[in-house]
Amino acid sequence: MGCGRVGSTLARSLEKRGHSVAVIDQNPDAFRRLGPDFEGQTIKGVGFDREVLSESGIERAEAFAAVSSGDNSNILSARVVRETFDVQNVVARIYDPGRAEVYERLGIPTVATIRWAADQALRRLLPGGSEPHWRDPSGSVRLMEVHVDRSWVGRTVEQIEAATGSKVPFLFRLGSGMVPKRGTIFQDGDLIYAAVADARLADVEAILATRPKEY
């Protein structure tokens, strides 16, 4: 639901990946954003209207994205689709970060547009590790790009995990991401991404910012 810039881009991307797509929008002129090559279905209406949803084929849908410009419409549509039509793979675009956290806790995945954009900007303005790349809805765990002192070069990722009590699900090396193996060695220039309990963030950063002890 929603054929603005986000919705039209999402619809075209899904179709390119071989999925069949139906797009709902109140303004029929918005469908021009889909381009002449779009082969999916377009339906004029609101996404929380059951008849409109049925016309779009919601009973056969594997997933639903509510990405209109209105928080209330997106949440209402997402709830109707999940609770009435039993579509479990649902996501809603939300501008209000407070609302986004509430609905995440209710089990409706959300994309908090303003918070996401602000976090992206902060990560580029502040030192690595200051802002999380991902935070769980409860705020207890975060995925961080952590600064690691060069004195750790030559140590294994396993040793970094043991020293910090955190997990390193992936690292960035020479322009590419990689999932570390048991013996992967930290190299100069690597960017480490660590899954860290929020309460231990300062400890993990302090450990990796100084010369390693013998573990």
SEVEXZA-293908 format. One record per atom (N, C-alpha, C): residue in three letters; x, y, z. Coordinates in steps of 0.05 Angstrom, whole numbers, plus 5000, padded with zeros to 4 digits. Layout:
# SEVEXZA-293908
AlaXYZ ...
# end
This chain:
# SEVEXZA-293908
Met501749765000 Met500050005000 Met501850255000 Gly501150434981 Gly502750684978 Gly504550664954 Cys504050854935 Cys505650854910 Cys507251114908 Gly508451194930 Gly510251424929 Gly512951324920 Arg515051474928 Arg517751394919 Arg518551134931 Val517951094956 Val518750834969 Val517050604958 Gly514450634957 Gly512750424948 Gly513250344920 Ser513550534902 Ser514050474874 Ser516750334870 Thr518750434885 Thr521450304883 Thr521350014893 Leu519949974916 Leu519649714927 Leu518149524908 Ala515949624895 Ala514449464877 Ala516049374853 Arg517549564841 Arg519249494818 Arg521449294826 Ser522649334849 Ser524749164858 Ser523748874862 Leu521348844874 Leu520248584878 Leu519548444852 Glu518448604833 Glu517748484807 Glu520248394792 Lys522448554794 Lys524948464781 Lys526048204792 Arg525348154817 Arg526247904830 Arg524247674824 Gly522347714807 Gly520547494799 Gly518047474815 His517447664832 His514947644848 His512647784834 Ser510247694839 Ser507847834829 Ser507148034850 Val506348284841 Val505948504859 Val503348644853 Ala501948714874 Ala499548884871 Ala500049144888 Val499449374876 Val499949624890 Val497249774894 Ile496849864919 Ile494450014926 Ile495250304932 Asp493650484921 Asp494050774927 Asp491350924922 Gln490851124938 Gln488451284934 Gln488551454909 Asn490951524901 Asn491251704878 Asn492151544853 Pro490451514833 Pro491251354810 Pro493551474795 Asp494051734797 Asp496351864783 Asp498951754794 Ala498851664819 Ala501351564832 Ala502451324818 Phe500751174804 Phe501750924791 Phe503650984768 Arg503751234759 Arg505651304738 Arg508551264747 Arg508951274773 Arg511651234783 Arg512650944778 Leu510850764773 Leu511550484769 Leu512850444741 Gly512450634723 Gly513550604696 Gly511950434678 Pro512550454652 Pro510950304632 Pro511450004631 Asp513649914643 Asp514349634642 Asp513149474666 Phe511849614685 Phe510749474708 Phe508449294699 Glu508549044707 Glu506548854698 Glu504648764720 Gly504948884744 Gly503248804766 Gly500548934766 Gln499048894787 Gln496349004789 Gln496349264804 Thr494649454796 Thr494349704810 Thr491449734818 Ile491049814843 Ile488349844854 Ile487950114867 Lys485950264860 Lys485350514872 Lys483750464898 Gly484650574920 Gly483250544946 Gly485150574969 Val484050514993 Val485650525017 Val486350245026 Gly488650215038 Gly489749955044 Gly488449815068 Phe486749955083 Phe485449815105 Phe482549745099 Asp481649805074 Asp479049725065 Asp479049425056 Arg477449265069 Arg477548975064 Arg476848905035 Glu475049055023 Glu474348994995 Glu476649064977 Val477949284982 Val480249364966 Val482549154969 Leu482949064993 Leu484948864998 Leu484248604984 Ser481748524985 Ser480948284971 Ser481348314941 Glu480748544930 Glu481148594901 Glu484048574894 Ser485848644912 Ser488648634907 Ser489748344908 Gly488148164919 Gly489047884921 Gly490347824947 Ile489547964968 Ile490847924994 Ile490647645005 Glu488547494997 Glu488247225007 Glu490447044997 Arg491747114975 Arg493946954964 Arg496647064970 Ala496747294984 Ala499247434988 Ala501047305008 Glu503647315003 Glu505647215022 Glu506647435040 Ala506347685031 Ala507347915047 Ala505848165040 Phe506048365058 Phe504648615054 Phe506348845066 Ala506749055051 Ala508249285060 Ala506449535060 Ala506149665083 Ala504649915085 Ala506550145085 Val506850285062 Val508950485060 Val507750745049 Ser505350815057 Ser504151065050 Ser505351285067 Ser504451535064 Ser505651755079 Ser504351795106 Gly502351635113 Gly500851665138 Gly501351445158 Asp502351505182 Asp502851305202 Asp500251155209 Asn498051295213 Asn495651165221 Asn494650965200 Ser494751055175 Ser493850875153 Ser495650625151 Asn498250665155 Asn500050445152 Asn499650235175 Ile499350335199 Ile498950155222 Ile496250015219 Leu494150155213 Leu491550035210 Leu491449825189 Ser492649895166 Ser492849695144 Ser494349445152 Ala496649485165 Ala498249265173 Ala496749085193 Arg495249195211 Arg493749045230 Arg491448895217 Val490049025198 Val487848885184 Val488848645168 Val491048695154 Val492248485138 Val493148245155 Arg494348305178 Arg495348085195 Arg493047955209 Glu491248105221 Glu489147995239 Glu486747885224 Thr486048005201 Thr483747915186 Thr484447715165 Phe486647765151 Phe487447595129 Phe489747405135 Asp490747415160 Asp492747235170 Asp495347225152 Val496147465143 Val498647485129 Val500747555150 Gln502647385154 Gln504547415177 Gln506947595170 Asn507747605144 Asn510047755136 Asn509148035129 Val509048215149 Val507948485145 Val509948685156 Val510248915142 Val511949125152 Val510549395148 Ala510849585166 Ala509649845164 Ala511650065166 Arg511450265149 Arg513150495150 Arg511950695170 Ile513650785190 Ile512650965211 Ile514551205213 Tyr513451445214 Tyr515151685217 Tyr515651735247 Asp513751685264 Asp513951745292 Asp515551525306 Pro518051575316 Pro519651365327 Pro518451245352 Gly516951395368 Gly515551295391 Gly513551085384 Arg511951145364 Arg509950955355 Arg511350705344 Ala513450745329 Ala514850515317 Ala515650315339 Glu516750405361 Glu517650225383 Glu515250085395 Val512950225398 Val510550095409 Val509649865391 Tyr509549915365 Tyr508549705347 Tyr510549485343 Glu513049545345 Glu515049325345 Glu514549135368 Arg513949245391 Arg513449075414 Arg510848915412 Leu509049015395 Leu506548875390 Leu506848665368 Gly509248645357 Gly509748445337 Gly509348535308 Ile509048795303 Ile508848895276 Ile511549035269 Pro513148905252 Pro515649025244 Pro515249295231 Thr516849495238 Thr516549765228 Thr519249865217 Val519050055199 Val521350205189 Val520850495198 Ala522350585218 Ala522050855229 Ala523651045212 Thr522351175193 Thr523751335173 Thr525551545184 Ile524451705202 Ile525951935213 Ile528251835230 Arg527751645247 Arg529851535264 Arg532051415248 Trp531351265227 Trp533351135210 Trp535051345197 Ala533851555185 Ala535351755171 Ala537251905190 Ala536151965214 Ala537852105234 Ala540151935243 Asp539651675247 Asp541851495256 Asp543951475234 Gln543151455208 Gln545051445186 Gln546851695186 Ala545651935190 Ala547152175191 Ala549052185214 Leu548152095238 Leu549852095262 Leu552251915258 Arg551851685246 Arg554051495242 Arg556251615224 Arg555451805207 Arg557451935190 Arg558752175202 Leu557452285223 Leu558452515237 Leu560152455261 Leu559352235275 Leu560652165300 Leu562651935297 Pro564451895316 Pro566451675314 Pro565051405312 Gly566351215299 Gly565350945298 Gly564650835325 Gly562250705326 Gly561450585352 Gly559550765367 Ser559251025360 Ser557551195375 Ser554551145371 Glu553851065346 Glu551051005340 Glu550850715330 Pro548750575338 Pro548450295329 Pro547550265301 His548350055287 His547349985261 His544649845264 Trp544149715286 Trp541649585292 Trp541249575322 Arg538749615331 Arg538149585359 Arg535549435361 Asp535349245379 Asp532949085382 Asp530749265395 Pro528149195390 Pro526049375400 Pro526049435430 Ser527149255446 Ser527249295475 Ser529549475483 Gly531449525464 Gly533749695470 Gly535949565486 Ser535849295488 Ser537849155505 Ser540249055490 Val540049025463 Val542248925447 Val542549105423 Arg545049155415 Arg545549315391 Arg547849195374 Leu547749255349 Leu549949175331 Leu551549425325 Met554149425332 Met555749655330 Met558149615312 Glu558949835298 Glu561549835286 Glu563449935308 Val565349765317 Val566949825340 Val569849885331 His570950105341 His573750175336 His575549975350 Val577449865335 Val579349675347 Val582149785344 Asp583549805366 Asp586349905365 Asp588049725347 Arg589949855333 Arg591649705314 Arg593349485328 Ser593649515354 Ser595249315369 Ser593849035369 Trp591249025361 Trp589848775359 Trp590348635333 Val591748765314 Val592348635289 Val593948375294 Gly593148165282 Gly594447905286 Gly593047725305 Arg591247835321 Arg589547675339 Arg587147565323 Thr586047345332 Thr583747225319 Thr581247355328 Val579147335311 Val576547435319 Val575547285344 Glu576247035346 Glu575446875370 Glu576747005395 Gln579147095393 Gln580447225416 Gln579047495423 Ile578247635402 Ile576847885407 Ile574147835421 Glu572747625413 Glu570247555426 Glu570647475455 Ala572747315460 Ala573347225487 Ala574047465505 Ala575547655494 Ala576447885510 Ala574148065517 Thr572248085499 Thr570048285503 Thr567448165513 Gly567147905510 Gly564647775517 Gly562447845497 Ser563147935473 Ser561147995453 Ser561547805430 Lys559747825410 Lys559847655386 Lys560447835362 Val562047735343 Val562747875319 Val561447725295 Pro559047795288 Pro557647655267 Pro558847695239 Phe560047935235 Phe561347975209 Phe563348205212 Leu565148225192 Leu567048445191 Leu567248535162 Phe568348775158 Phe568548895131 Phe571548915124 Arg572248785102 Arg575048775094 Arg575448825065 Leu577049025058 Leu577649085030 Leu575149125013 Gly573249265025 Gly570849325009 Gly568649115009 Ser569048895023 Ser567148685023 Ser566548585052 Gly564148505057 Gly563448385082 Gly564148095083 Met564847995106 Met565447705109 Met564647615137 Val563647365137 Val563047235163 Val565547095173 Pro566547165196 Pro569047055205 Pro568746765213 Lys570946615208 Lys571046335217 Lys572546315243 Arg572846085254 Arg574146045280 Arg576946165281 Gly578446135259 Gly581246225259 Gly581646485244 Thr579546635237 Thr579846885222 Thr581547085239 Ile583547195226 Ile585347375239 Ile584647665233 Phe584547835253 Phe584048115250 Phe586348245236 Gln585748385213 Gln587848505197 Gln587648815198 Asp589748945192 Asp589749235192 Asp587849335170 Gly586049515178 Gly584049615160 Gly581349485162 Asp581149255177 Asp578549125181 Asp576749295198 Leu574149295191 Leu572049415208 Leu570549195222 Ile570549205248 Ile569248995264 Ile566349085271 Tyr564448905267 Tyr561648955276 Tyr561048755298 Ala560348855321 Ala559948685345 Ala557148705355 Ala555948485362 Ala553348475375 Ala553848495405 Val552948715417 Val553648785444 Val551148835461 Ala551148725486 Ala549048795505 Ala549349095511 Asp547049235511 Asp547149525515 Asp548749605540 Ala548349455561 Ala549549525587 Ala552649495586 Arg553649335566 Arg556549285565 Arg557949445543 Leu556549625530 Leu557749765507 Leu560249915514 Ala560250065536 Ala562550215544 Ala564950035550 Asp564449805563 Asp566549625570 Asp567849505544 Val566149425525 Val567249315500 Val568849515485 Glu567849765483 Glu569449975469 Glu572050025483 Ala572050025510 Ala574450085525 Ala576549865521 Ile575649615521 Ile577449385518 Ile578849395490 Leu577249455469 Leu578349445442 Leu579849695434 Ala579649905450 Ala581050155445 Ala583850155456 Thr584549945471 Thr587249935484 Thr588549675475 Arg591149665482 Arg592749425475 Arg591649175489 Pro591448955474 Pro590248715486 Pro591948595508 Lys590548475527 Lys591948315547 Lys592348035536 Glu593747875550 Glu594147595541 Glu591847425550 Tyr590347315530 Tyr588047145535 Tyr588546865526 
# end
